[in-house]
């Protein structure tokens, strides 16, 4: 019975790794489409969301089945709880990839202005956070998860930086109001992306160390200002 449960659990972890790979590809493609103005690539991202939704449903059903039939305890229960939560965060990351891609066409004529903001830097850090959070889970390595938590403060600060810059830009040139509005929304999406990566990192620490770190104040890095 335990051997059958272990096989099913391994299959579940493999599916979650595939889900993570799909989402990572989507996020990478959506950011490339945005910063290059590649509308065709943005369309590929939007169409690719169906595969993520399908995998999301499959993983959720697997978790429900394992919970109902095996009544796991201790570390196995924590693992299933973590997978359920991580799967939810990954599905929402997939939605963010679509939201980013959907703004590619509107911002394509303003690529130079977009590049003058810190949005690309913000996206780069958020994508690294996602990959490191997934690596931390796959390798059950809490130190990497802790690094993700620390990076979240940098993204939050960059989000504020983008906000202040866009407000000033709209005040100085009304022709930029539409582009700035899109950038403000994108900045918020990237901030949420970092939050989802942080959630995964917190789940890794809970899984390995049985320690809840959610809502705890982390060390804020220096060198990035809100202005």
C-alpha positions as CSV (number, residue, x, y, z in Angstrom):
1,X,0.0,0.0,0.0
2,X,2.8,2.4,1.0
3,X,4.7,1.5,-2.2
4,X,1.6,2.4,-4.3
5,X,1.2,5.7,-2.4
6,X,4.9,6.5,-3.0
7,X,4.6,5.9,-6.7
8,X,1.5,8.1,-6.9
9,X,3.3,10.8,-5.0
10,X,6.3,10.7,-7.3
11,X,3.9,11.0,-10.3
12,X,2.3,14.0,-8.6
13,X,5.6,15.7,-8.0
14,X,6.6,15.1,-11.7
15,X,3.4,16.7,-12.9
16,X,4.0,19.7,-10.7
17,X,7.5,20.0,-12.1
18,X,6.0,19.9,-15.6
19,X,3.5,22.6,-14.6
20,X,6.3,24.7,-13.3
21,X,8.2,24.3,-16.6
22,X,5.1,25.3,-18.6
23,X,4.5,28.4,-16.5
24,X,8.2,29.4,-16.6
25,X,8.1,29.1,-20.4
26,X,4.9,31.2,-20.6
27,X,6.3,33.9,-18.3
28,X,9.6,34.1,-20.3
29,X,7.7,34.3,-23.6
30,X,5.3,36.9,-22.3
31,X,8.1,39.2,-21.1
32,X,10.0,38.8,-24.3
33,X,6.9,39.6,-26.3
34,X,6.3,42.7,-24.2
35,X,9.8,44.2,-24.4
36,X,10.4,43.3,-28.1
37,X,6.9,44.2,-29.2
38,X,6.4,40.8,-30.7
39,X,2.6,40.4,-31.1
40,X,2.8,37.0,-32.6
41,X,4.7,35.7,-29.6
42,X,2.1,37.3,-27.3
43,X,-0.6,35.3,-29.2
44,X,1.3,32.1,-28.6
45,X,1.3,32.9,-24.9
46,X,-2.4,33.6,-24.8
47,X,-3.2,30.3,-26.6
48,X,-0.8,28.4,-24.3
49,X,-2.9,29.1,-21.2
50,X,-5.2,26.2,-21.9
51,X,-2.4,23.7,-21.3
52,X,-1.7,25.2,-17.9
53,X,-5.3,25.1,-16.9
54,X,-5.5,21.5,-17.9
55,X,-2.5,20.6,-15.9
56,X,-3.9,22.5,-12.9
57,X,-7.0,20.4,-12.9
58,X,-5.0,17.2,-13.2
59,X,-2.8,18.0,-10.3
60,X,-5.7,19.1,-8.1
61,X,-7.5,15.8,-8.8
62,X,-4.4,13.8,-8.0
63,X,-4.0,15.6,-4.7
64,X,-7.7,15.1,-3.8
65,X,-7.4,11.4,-4.6
66,X,-4.3,10.9,-2.5
67,X,-5.7,12.7,0.4
68,X,-9.0,10.8,0.3
69,X,-7.6,7.3,-0.2
70,X,-4.5,7.4,1.9
71,X,-5.1,9.9,4.7
72,X,-1.4,10.9,4.9
73,X,0.1,12.4,8.0
74,X,3.3,14.3,9.0
75,X,5.7,15.1,6.1
76,X,3.5,13.4,3.5
77,X,0.5,15.5,4.5
78,X,2.7,18.7,4.5
79,X,3.9,17.7,1.0
80,X,0.4,17.3,-0.4
81,X,-0.7,20.6,1.3
82,X,2.3,22.3,-0.3
83,X,1.7,20.9,-3.7
84,X,-2.0,22.0,-3.6
85,X,-0.9,25.6,-2.7
86,X,2.0,25.7,-5.2
87,X,-0.2,24.4,-8.0
88,X,-2.7,27.3,-7.2
89,X,0.2,29.8,-7.3
90,X,1.5,28.4,-10.6
91,X,-2.0,28.6,-12.2
92,X,-2.2,32.3,-11.2
93,X,1.3,32.9,-12.6
94,X,0.0,31.5,-15.9
95,X,-2.8,34.0,-15.8
96,X,-0.2,36.8,-15.2
97,X,1.7,35.6,-18.2
98,X,-1.4,36.1,-20.3
99,X,-2.1,39.5,-18.8
100,X,1.4,40.6,-19.7
101,X,1.1,39.3,-23.2
102,X,-2.3,41.0,-23.7
103,X,-0.6,44.4,-23.3
104,X,2.1,43.8,-25.9
105,X,0.1,45.3,-28.8
106,X,-0.8,48.4,-26.9
107,X,2.8,49.1,-25.8
108,X,4.5,48.0,-29.0
109,X,4.6,51.6,-30.3
110,X,6.1,52.7,-27.0
111,X,9.0,50.2,-26.7
112,X,11.7,52.8,-26.1
113,X,9.6,54.5,-23.4
114,X,9.0,51.1,-21.8
115,X,12.7,50.4,-21.8
116,X,13.3,53.8,-20.1
117,X,11.4,52.5,-17.0
118,X,12.7,49.9,-14.6
119,X,10.0,47.5,-15.7
120,X,12.4,45.2,-17.5
121,X,14.7,45.0,-14.4
122,X,11.6,44.2,-12.3
123,X,10.5,41.4,-14.7
124,X,14.0,39.9,-14.7
125,X,14.1,39.7,-10.9
126,X,10.6,38.3,-10.7
127,X,11.4,35.6,-13.2
128,X,14.5,34.6,-11.3
129,X,12.4,34.4,-8.1
130,X,10.0,32.0,-9.8
131,X,12.8,29.8,-11.0
132,X,14.6,29.8,-7.7
133,X,11.3,29.0,-5.8
134,X,10.6,26.1,-8.1
135,X,14.2,24.8,-7.8
136,X,14.0,25.1,-4.0
137,X,10.9,22.9,-4.0
138,X,12.3,20.3,-6.5
139,X,15.5,20.1,-4.5
140,X,13.9,20.6,-1.1
141,X,16.5,23.3,-0.3
142,X,15.3,26.0,2.1
143,X,18.3,28.3,1.8
144,X,17.3,29.0,-1.8
145,X,13.7,29.6,-0.7
146,X,15.0,32.2,1.9
147,X,16.8,34.0,-0.9
148,X,13.5,34.3,-2.8
149,X,11.9,35.9,0.3
150,X,14.6,38.5,0.4
151,X,14.3,39.3,-3.3
152,X,10.6,40.1,-2.8
153,X,11.5,43.4,-1.1
154,X,13.5,44.5,-4.1
155,X,10.5,43.9,-6.4
156,X,8.2,45.8,-4.0
157,X,10.6,48.8,-4.1
158,X,10.9,48.7,-7.9
159,X,7.1,48.6,-8.1
160,X,7.0,51.8,-6.1
161,X,9.8,53.3,-8.3
162,X,7.8,52.6,-11.4
163,X,4.6,54.1,-9.9
164,X,6.4,57.4,-9.0
165,X,8.0,57.6,-12.4
166,X,4.8,57.0,-14.3
167,X,2.9,59.6,-12.3
168,X,5.5,62.1,-13.1
169,X,5.6,61.1,-16.8
170,X,1.8,61.5,-17.0
171,X,2.0,64.9,-15.3
172,X,4.7,66.1,-17.7
173,X,3.3,64.7,-21.0
174,X,-0.4,63.9,-21.3
175,X,0.3,62.0,-24.5
176,X,1.9,59.3,-22.4
177,X,-1.2,58.7,-20.1
178,X,-2.3,55.6,-22.0
179,X,1.1,54.0,-22.1
180,X,1.8,54.9,-18.5
181,X,-1.5,53.3,-17.4
182,X,-0.5,50.0,-19.1
183,X,2.9,50.1,-17.4
184,X,1.4,50.7,-14.0
185,X,-0.8,47.7,-14.4
186,X,2.1,45.6,-15.7
187,X,4.2,46.7,-12.7
188,X,1.4,45.5,-10.4
189,X,1.3,42.1,-12.3
190,X,5.0,41.7,-11.8
191,X,4.7,42.5,-8.2
192,X,2.0,39.9,-7.8
193,X,4.3,37.4,-9.7
194,X,7.0,38.0,-7.1
195,X,4.4,37.4,-4.4
196,X,3.4,34.1,-5.8
197,X,7.1,33.1,-6.0
198,X,7.3,34.1,-2.3
199,X,4.3,31.9,-1.5
200,X,6.1,28.9,-3.0
201,X,9.3,29.7,-1.1
202,X,7.3,29.9,2.1
203,X,5.7,26.5,1.3
204,X,9.2,25.0,0.8
205,X,10.3,26.2,4.2
206,X,7.1,24.8,5.8
207,X,7.5,21.5,4.0
208,X,11.1,20.9,5.0
209,X,11.3,22.6,8.4
210,X,7.7,22.6,9.5
211,X,8.1,26.3,10.2
212,X,5.6,29.0,9.2
213,X,7.3,32.1,7.9
214,X,4.3,33.8,6.3
215,X,3.8,37.4,7.2
216,X,7.1,37.6,9.0
217,X,9.2,40.7,8.4
218,X,12.3,39.9,6.3
219,X,15.5,41.8,6.0
220,X,15.1,44.6,3.5
221,X,18.0,45.0,1.0
222,X,19.6,48.4,0.5
223,X,20.5,50.1,-2.7
224,X,17.1,50.5,-4.4
225,X,15.0,53.6,-3.6
226,X,11.4,54.4,-4.3
227,X,12.2,57.6,-6.1
